[in-house]
Structures are given as structure tokens and as C-alpha cells.
Amino acid sequence: MAVHSVDSLKALISPLAGMADAQPFRAAAIFAAANIIVTALSLPIEILFGVAAGALFGVAEGTVLVSFASSIGALLAFLMSRFLLRDFVEHRFRRQLDNVNRGMRTDGSFYVFSIRLLPLFPFSLTNLLMGVTDVSPLKFYVFSQLGMLPATLIYVNAGTQLAKLDSLSGIVSPPMIGALLLLGLFPWVAKGLIH
């Protein structure tokens, strides 16, 4: 089922809603496994998992679930890129990889944190590109999870309001995008102040 509206998103998560109430651990495990698989396969629907987690599990539990599941899925995509898809990624995304390598040389792991903090940078592509850099899997995981946390919290919080939303565009509003852009600039401003 494709998700083109709030109603289709509600219909998609409704089977899990009853389970989330009756068997919360089972529902959380199924939800996390689905999130990990979708993220590892680089399917571009990460935002929907955040919104669904908020609707199903609330802000605190939903944020923890999505934060860990999306970070584990990102790590799996990173590892697939490093060990299985390296030649394809290096050839197909040469220009983007040049930019990432420059950022890694300049800022190291801080670069991973920074591009994760700015969620407009393509999530799936970040996983693939970072997989062919020299960053260690542990640093990739930790800095990705920390950098993605603010956006995850915003999307999960939006999910708690799913019943009140009229359209999916209400999830990503211009003021929220502006706030996230400012948040994404924060690491570079802080780094400039430190040096």
C-alpha cells in the first residue's frame, strides 16, 4: 500500500495499533525489525517510520525505537556499501563522494554528525557514501545516531498528532524545515567559535 495521504498512513499502521496496546513488546519488535530492513535496503520512507512510531508508541518509546532501529539499519547499509557495493558506489556517486571525502578530511567524525543533523541531505545516500570512506563502523553508528536524534524526535512527535493531521504536508512544514536547517548549521558555528 502506497502512502499518499494521512488516511493511507493511518490504514497502514492500524493493524499494529491493536498489537501495540495488547502486546507492546511484540509490536515494538516487529516495528523495529521493519524499520531496520527498510533502512538497510535504502528505501526512502524513513520519515514515515518516525510518524508511525509516534502514533503507535508515543514520543519517548517511539523516539528510542526509531533512533536505534534507523541507526542499526543505516549501519547495515553502510556495511553493505563497504563490503558488497563499493565499486558501484564509487563509480555511480563519484561527484558526491568527492564532496564527502573533503568533508571527512576536514572534519572527520564531526562531518558525519553534521550531515546527519541536517536531514535534507539524502539519508540513504549518506549511508552508502560513508560506507566507502575511512570512517569506522562504530564512529559512523554513534555520530549518525546522535545527529539524527533531533529530526527523529520531531517526526515522532508529529506522529503523536497523526489523528489531528489533515495532510502529510503538515508533518514537514516550512517553519520546521527552517528550524532543522538552523539546527544543521549549529555544528559549524560551534566549531568556528571553538577554533
C-alpha positions as CSV (number, residue, x, y, z in Angstrom):
1,M,0.0,0.0,0.0
2,A,1.4,3.3,-1.0
3,V,1.2,6.2,1.4
4,H,-0.2,9.3,-0.3
5,S,-2.3,10.7,2.5
6,V,-2.8,10.8,6.2
7,D,-5.7,8.3,5.8
8,S,-3.5,5.8,4.0
9,L,-0.8,6.1,6.7
10,K,-3.4,5.6,9.4
11,A,-4.7,2.5,7.5
12,L,-1.2,1.2,7.1
13,I,-0.4,1.3,10.8
14,S,-3.8,0.3,12.1
15,P,-3.0,-3.5,12.2
16,L,-0.1,-2.7,14.5
17,A,-2.1,-0.3,16.7
18,G,-4.1,-3.0,18.4
19,M,-1.0,-5.1,18.9
20,A,0.9,-2.1,20.4
21,D,-1.8,-1.9,23.1
22,A,-2.2,-5.7,23.7
23,Q,1.4,-6.8,23.1
24,P,3.7,-3.8,23.2
25,F,7.0,-5.7,23.2
26,R,5.9,-7.8,20.2
27,A,4.6,-4.7,18.3
28,A,7.9,-2.8,19.1
29,A,10.0,-5.8,17.9
30,I,8.0,-6.1,14.6
31,F,8.1,-2.3,14.1
32,A,11.9,-2.1,14.8
33,A,12.6,-5.1,12.5
34,A,10.7,-3.5,9.7
35,N,12.4,-0.2,10.2
36,I,15.8,-1.8,10.2
37,I,15.1,-3.7,7.0
38,V,13.7,-0.8,5.1
39,T,16.6,1.4,6.2
40,A,19.2,-1.2,5.3
41,L,17.6,-1.5,1.9
42,S,17.8,2.2,1.5
43,L,14.1,2.6,0.8
44,P,13.3,6.4,1.2
45,I,10.4,6.2,3.7
46,E,12.3,6.8,7.0
47,I,10.1,9.8,7.9
48,L,7.0,7.6,7.8
49,F,8.6,5.3,10.5
50,G,9.1,8.3,12.8
51,V,5.5,9.4,12.3
52,A,4.1,5.9,12.7
53,A,6.2,5.3,15.9
54,G,4.8,8.5,17.4
55,A,1.2,7.4,16.6
56,L,1.8,3.8,17.9
57,F,4.2,4.2,20.9
58,G,4.3,7.8,21.9
59,V,7.1,10.3,22.0
60,A,9.6,8.6,24.4
61,E,9.2,5.0,23.3
62,G,8.8,5.9,19.7
63,T,11.9,8.1,19.7
64,V,14.0,5.3,21.3
65,L,12.7,2.7,18.9
66,V,13.2,4.7,15.7
67,S,16.6,6.1,16.9
68,F,18.1,2.6,17.4
69,A,16.3,0.9,14.5
70,S,17.2,3.5,11.9
71,S,20.8,3.7,13.2
72,I,21.1,-0.1,13.0
73,G,19.6,-0.1,9.5
74,A,21.9,2.7,8.5
75,L,24.9,0.7,9.8
76,L,23.8,-2.3,7.8
77,A,23.5,-0.2,4.6
78,F,27.0,1.3,5.4
79,L,28.5,-2.2,5.8
80,M,26.8,-3.4,2.5
81,S,28.3,-0.4,0.8
82,R,31.7,-1.0,2.2
83,F,31.9,-4.8,1.5
84,L,29.4,-5.5,-1.3
85,L,28.7,-2.3,-3.2
86,R,32.0,-0.4,-3.1
87,D,32.7,-0.4,-6.8
88,F,29.2,0.6,-7.7
89,V,29.0,3.4,-5.2
90,E,32.4,4.8,-6.1
91,H,31.5,4.8,-9.8
92,R,27.9,5.9,-9.6
93,F,28.3,8.6,-7.0
94,R,31.8,9.9,-7.8
95,R,31.0,13.6,-7.5
96,Q,29.1,13.2,-4.2
97,L,31.8,11.0,-2.8
98,D,34.5,13.7,-3.6
99,N,32.5,16.2,-1.5
100,V,32.1,13.6,1.3
101,N,35.8,12.8,1.3
102,R,36.6,16.5,1.5
103,G,34.3,16.9,4.5
104,M,35.8,13.8,6.2
105,R,39.3,15.1,5.7
106,T,38.4,18.5,7.1
107,D,36.1,17.5,9.9
108,G,36.3,13.7,10.4
109,S,33.6,12.1,12.5
110,F,32.2,15.6,13.2
111,Y,31.2,15.6,9.5
112,V,29.1,12.5,9.9
113,F,27.3,14.2,12.9
114,S,26.8,17.4,10.9
115,I,25.3,15.9,7.8
116,R,23.0,13.7,9.9
117,L,21.9,16.7,11.9
118,L,20.8,18.3,8.6
119,P,18.1,15.9,7.5
120,L,17.7,17.4,4.0
121,F,20.9,15.6,3.0
122,P,19.6,12.3,1.5
123,F,19.6,9.7,4.3
124,S,20.1,6.6,2.1
125,L,22.9,8.1,0.1
126,T,24.7,9.2,3.2
127,N,24.8,5.5,4.3
128,L,26.2,4.4,1.0
129,L,28.8,7.2,0.7
130,M,30.1,6.8,4.2
131,G,30.5,3.1,3.6
132,V,33.3,3.8,1.2
133,T,35.1,6.3,3.4
134,D,37.7,5.5,6.1
135,V,35.3,6.2,9.0
136,S,35.0,3.3,11.3
137,P,31.6,1.5,11.6
138,L,31.4,2.4,15.3
139,K,32.0,6.1,14.7
140,F,29.5,6.1,11.8
141,Y,26.9,4.5,14.1
142,V,27.4,6.7,17.1
143,F,27.6,10.0,15.2
144,S,24.8,9.1,12.9
145,Q,22.5,8.2,15.8
146,L,23.4,11.4,17.7
147,G,23.0,13.6,14.5
148,M,19.6,12.0,13.6
149,L,18.1,12.3,17.0
150,P,16.6,15.9,16.7
151,A,14.8,15.1,13.4
152,T,13.7,11.7,14.8
153,L,12.2,13.5,17.8
154,I,10.4,15.9,15.6
155,Y,8.9,13.3,13.3
156,V,7.9,11.0,16.2
157,N,6.3,14.0,18.0
158,A,4.4,14.8,14.7
159,G,3.1,11.2,14.8
160,T,1.5,11.7,18.2
161,Q,-0.6,14.3,16.4
162,L,-1.5,12.0,13.5
163,A,-5.2,11.9,14.3
164,K,-5.3,15.7,14.1
165,L,-3.3,16.0,10.8
166,D,-5.2,16.7,7.6
167,S,-2.4,16.0,5.2
168,L,1.1,14.6,5.1
169,S,2.4,18.1,4.3
170,G,1.5,19.0,7.9
171,I,4.3,16.8,9.1
172,V,7.0,18.7,7.3
173,S,6.1,22.4,7.5
174,P,8.2,25.3,6.3
175,P,8.9,26.5,9.9
176,M,10.0,23.0,10.9
177,I,12.3,22.8,7.8
178,G,13.8,26.2,8.7
179,A,14.3,25.1,12.3
180,L,16.1,22.0,11.1
181,L,18.3,24.0,8.7
182,L,19.3,26.2,11.6
183,L,20.0,23.2,13.7
184,G,22.1,21.7,10.9
185,L,24.2,24.9,10.8
186,F,24.8,24.7,14.6
187,P,27.8,22.3,14.4
188,W,29.8,24.5,12.0
189,V,29.0,27.6,14.0
190,A,30.1,25.9,17.2
191,K,33.2,24.6,15.6
192,G,34.1,28.1,14.4
193,L,33.6,29.5,17.9
194,I,35.8,26.8,19.4
195,H,38.7,27.4,16.9
